[in-house]
């Protein structure tokens, strides 16, 4: 598979909410092509999982 194939597969998993497989496929795409759009897609997922707002959990 090519980096683009892994990127597209990662997008399919992301749409289904299967975050683990989405990240795994993005990492494969990045390993094959460090300039892949998977870099940005993975960063967006990382940012989403790192988001934490105490005020939303403790009003």
JOQUICOR-V884147 format. One record per helix or strand. SS is the DSSP state (h for helix, s for strand). FROM is the first residue (numbers start at 1). LEN is the number of residues. If there is no record, write none. Layout:
SS:FROM:LEN  SS:FROM:LEN
This chain:
h:3:14  h:19:14  h:38:13  h:54:4
